[in-house]
C-alpha cells in the first residue's frame, strides 16, 4: 500500500477541487481523494482496492483495459482520450463527462499511475447552449428565407404584369435586388455570428475554469496575491462574456428596429462620473481617467444610450492604451449641442482602417492580439444616430485616438 508523508501533497490531495486517483501498475485503485469520492457517491472503503474500470461505463470497460495494459508497458504523462469525449459512471449508474490527465512515477514499491479528473458538466452545458443558439439562428434564417422566397414569387408575378411598363419593371427589379442583398447579408451575419461566438466564448470560458481550479490550490495566507490574481482573471473573463453577449443583443435589436431614444433631463456631469467609477476596475496599473465638463450640467437626451456609448469608447481607450497612459473625457453643452470627446495616447488606428471603422465586425489591422467582437463602434454610431447625433474620429499611429460625438439637442 502507498503511504504519503508529504504534507503539501496531503493538502492538495484532500482539498483539491478536482478528482485525484492513484493506482498501481495493474490498475488497482490505491487512493482516491475526498472530492472524487463525493462526485462519484462512493465511500473510501467501496472504491479502494477496486479496478479503475469500476468508474468507467460498461460499454467502454473492455477497451479501457486494453489501453491500460498498453499504457503500463510504456507509461508517460499525457491527457486521456485526446479528441474524444470521455465519460465516467457514478455509483448510482449516472454518467458524467470528464477530462483526465495521466501521470506516472516509480518508487521502490513499483510503478504507479496518478489520474487528475476534471468534471466538465458545466462546460458541456455551455457548449450545448451555444449549439442550441446556432440551431435557433439557423431556424430563423430558414424562416426568413421562406418569407423571402414568397416575396420573390410575388415579385415575379408583378414583373409579368409590368413588362409593358419599363419604369415599373425597373422599380420591381430594384426591389428584388434589395431583397436578395438582404438575404445575402442575413446569411453572412449568421455565419460571422456563429464563427465569432464560438471563438470569443472559448477563451474566457477556459480562463474561468483554469483560474477557478488554480485558486483552490492557494490556501496559505502568503499566497493571497496569487489567489487574488486568479479571482481577478475570473471577474475579467465573466465581464468579457457579458460584454460579448450585450454587443450581440444590441446589434440584434438595432437590426430589428427595436431600439429608440427616450429623452430625459439629467445631470450629465454626475452621470459621466458614475460611469467612470463603474469602469475603475478595468483600468491598467497607473492608468488615469480625467474628466472635464464645460457649460450647463443639465441635458435633455437618452441617458441609457449615452451610457452605452461611453462604456464602449472609454473601455476601448483603456484597452488600447499603455499601463501608464491617460484617458481624457470632455463634455461640452452649448446652445443646442452636446459634444463629447474621448481621447487616449495609445496605439492609434492605421489610416487605411479609418474608412471601415464603424462597419459591423470590423477590427483594426493592428489589434489582432487583443480580444473584441468588432461590433462596438458599429453600435456606438447607430446609437449616436438614434440620439440625432454623429460620430467622428481622428487618430495617429502610436500617438493616440480621439472620438467625438456631436448630438443635436
N, C-alpha and C positions, 0 to 999 in steps of 0.2 A: 504494500500500500504506500502511496505517495504522501509525504508529510511536508507541509510548508512551514518554514521558520522565519521567513522574511516578512517583517511587519508591514512594509509598503505593499507587498503583493497581497497580504491578507486584507488590507483596507480596500484596495482596488477590487479584489475578488468578491468581497462581501457587500460592498456598497456601490459597485458599478451599475449603471442604468442600462446595461446590455447583458445578454446571457454569456456565460463562460463555462465551458465543459472541458475537463481534462480526461483523456482516455489513454489506455496502454496500446501497445502495438497490435493487439488482437481486437481492438475496437470496443473494449470493455470500459464502461464509464467508471472513473475513479473519484472524480469530484464534480459537483455542479453547484454554481453559486446561487444565493437566495433569489436573485432576480429571475433566473431561468426556471427555478422550481415554482415560483409564483405564476409565471406566464404559462407554464405547462400544466399546472394544477397538481403536481406531484409532491409527496413528502420525500425527504432526502433518502430514507430507507427504501422507498419504492423504485428508485432510479439508479442509485449507486450499485455497481455490480452487474447492471444490465448492459446489453449491447446498445450501441448508439442508434441502431436501426429501430429501436423502440420508439424513437421520436420522429420517425420518418413514415409517411403514408405507405400502406401496404403495397400499392401499385409500383412504388419506387424502390422497395427494400432490396430485392434481388440485384438490381442494377447497382445500388449503393454498395452492397457487399463486394461486388466485383471491383468497383472503383477503389474501395478501401484497401483491398488486397494489393492492387497495383500501386497505390499510394504508399503502402508500407514498405514496398521494395525500393522505391525512390522518393522518400519523403522530402518535401520542401514547402516553404511558406508561400501561400497563394490564396486568391479568392476562389470560393467554390462555385461551380456551375456558371462560369463566365458566359454571358449571352443567353442564359436560360432563367426562367422563373423557378425559384426554389420554394418548397412548402415543408412545414413541419406539422406534426399532429399532436394535439393536446391529449391529456388523459381522458377527457370527455368525448374524444373522437373528432372534434372540430379541427379544421385545418387553418393554418395561418401562414401568410407569405413572409419569408425571411431572407436575409443576406448573411452569408457565412464566410469568415476569413479563417484559414487554417494556418497554424504554426507548428513547428516540431522542435523537439530538443531531446538530448540524450543525457542520462545520468548512469551511475554505476548500477542502478536498478533496471536499466533497459531504455528502450525508445518510447517516447511519449508524444502524443499529439494534443494541442490545445486549440479549441474552436471558439471564436468570438461570434456570437449570434445576435444580429440586429433584427428587431421585429418592425416591419415596414408597412403595416396595415394603413397607417395614416398617409404615407406617401403614395401607396397604391390607390387609396381613395381619391387623393388629389389628382393623380393621373387619369383615373376613371372619370372624374368630374370634368377634366379638360377634354377627354374624348367625347363625353356627352355634349359639351359645349360645341365641339366641332360638328357632331351629328345634328344638333339643333340648328346650327348655322347653315349646314348643307340643306336641311329641310326647308329653311327659309328661302335659300337660293332657288330650290326646286319650285317652291310656291310662286316666287317672283317670276321665274322662267315661264311657268304655265300661264301666269297672268299676261306676261309679255307676248307669249305665243298667240293668245286670244286677241291681244291688241293688234299684233301683226296681221292676223287673219281678217280682222275688221278693216284694217287699213288697206289690205289687198282688195277688198270689195269696194272700198271708196276709190281706189286707184282706177278700177274698171269703169266706175261711173264718171270719173273725171278725165278720161282720156281725151275728150274733145275740148277740154279747157286747160290750156298749158299752165296758166297761173295756178289753178287749183292743184294740178298734178305736181307742180314744183313744191307747193306747200305741204302736200301729203308726203312727198319724198323726204323733205327736210324733217318732218315729224318722225318718219320711220327711222331716219339716220340717228336722230336724237335718242329714240327708244333703244336702238341697237347699241349705241355708245353707252347708255346706262347699263345695259345688260353686261357688256364687257367690263365696265367699271365695277359693277357689283361682284362679278366673278373674281376680278383682280383683288378687290378689297377682301373678299373671303379668303383667298389664297394667302395674301400677305398677313391677314389676321392670324390664321392658323399657324403659319410658319413663325411669326413673331411671338405669339403667345407661348408656343412650345419652347422656343429658345429662351425667352426672357424669364419664364417661370422656373426653368430648371436650375439656374444658378442660385437665386435666393433660397429656393427650397433646399438645395444641397447644403448651403451655408447654415441655414437654421438647424438642420438635422445634425451636422457635424459639430457646430458650436454647442448645441444642447448636450451632446454626448461629452464633449471635452470639458464643459463647465462642471459636470458632475465629478470629474476627476480631481478638481482642485478643492480640497476640503480644509487645508491648513489656512490659518489667518494670514500667513506671509504670502499666500498665493492669491489673495483677494484681487490684486491688479490684473492677474491673468483671467480670473473669473469675470471681472468687470468688462474686460476686453471682449470676451465672447458673448456676454449679455448684450453689449452694445451692438455687436455684429447681428445678433438675433433681431434686436429692435430695428436696426437699419434695414435688414432684409425684409422684415414684415412691412415696414413703411414703403419700401420699394414695390412690393407686391400690390399694396393698396394703391399706390400711385399709378401703376400699370393698369389696374382694373378701372380706376377712375378715368384715365385717359380713354380707354376703350368705350366706357359707358358714355362719356361726354361726346365723343365723335358720333356714337350711335344716335344720341338724342338730337345732335345738330343735324345729322343727315335726314332724320325723320321730321325735322321741323318742330320739335317739341321743346326747344329752348327759346325763351323770350325774356326781355328785360322788364324789371319791376322797379320803378323809380321811388326811392325812399330818401328822405332828408336825414343826413347823419354827419357826424364829426369825422372828417377824413383823417385828421392827424391822429386821433385816438385809434381809428380803425387800422391804419398802417402800423402804428406802434404795437397793437395787439398781434397783427400778422407776423411782425418781426420777432416778437417774443416767442411765438409758436414755432418759429424756424430756428431758434437758438441752437437746438441740438444738432442741426445739420452743418453748422459752421466747422471748418477745419481749425486746427490749432493756430492761434494767433490771428485768425481772420477777423476783420471788423466789418460791421454793417452800420453805415452812417445814414441818418435820415434828416432831411431838411424840408420845411414847408414854407411857402410864401402865399400871402393873401388870406381871404376869408377861410375859416376852417370848416364851414358847413357847405355841403354839396348835395344836389338832388340827382341821384343816379342809382344804379343797382349795386349794392354793397357785396352781394354774393358773387356776381360775375367779376367784380373788381378784385375780390379776394383771390379768386381762382387765377386771374391774370398775374397778380403779384406773387402768389406762391410759385407759379411756373417760372417767371422771369428771375426772381431772386434765387430760387433753387438752382437754376441754370448758371447764374453768376457765381454762386458758391462752388458749384461742381467744376466749372471750367476755369477757376482762378486758383492761384497758388495759396499755400497754407498761411502765408503772411500777407495776403492780399487785402484789398479794401473794396467793399461793395457800397456804392453810393446811390441812395434813393432820393429823388427830388420831386415834390408835388407842388403845382402852382395853380391857383384859381384866379382867373382874371376875366371879367365881363361874363361871357357865355362859354368859356372854355375851361376844361380841366386838362392840364398837361402833366403827364407822369413820365419820369425817366429813371431807368435802372442801368447803371454803368459799373464796369469792373475793369481790372487791369490784367486780365487773363490771357489765354492763348490766342484769342481773336478768331475771325472767320475768314477763310480764303475768299478772294474777290470772285472766283469762279462759282462759288456756292451761293452767293447773295441772291441771285435771281430765283433759286429754288427753295429759299429759306423757309417759306411758310407753306410749302406743299406737304400733303399728307405722307407720312412715313419717311420724309427726307431727313438724312443725318449728314452732318458736315464730313468732308473727306479727311479732316484731321482729328476726329474724335472716335475712331473705330474701337479704341480700347476703353471707352467709357460707356457704361450702360445707359440705355434710353430707348424709347419707342419711336422717336421721330414724329410724334403726334402733338407734342406740347405747343410749339409755336403755331401750328395749324389751328389748334383750339383757341389760342390767345387771339389770333387775327379774327376768327369767327366771333368770339365774344366781344371784341372791340367793335366790330361791325354792328352787332346786335345793340350795343350801347351807343350807336350813332357816332362811332369813332374810327380812327385809322391808327396803324402802327408803322413805324419806320425803324431802320437800323443803320448804324454806321459802325465800322469795325476796321481794325488794323492788326495784322498778324503779330502776336507776341506783345501787343501794346494794350489790348483790351477791346471791349464791345459796349455800345450804348444802345438800348432800345427806348424809343419814345412813343408813348400812347397819347393821342390827342382826341379828347371826347367833347363833342358839342352838347352843351347842357340845355 
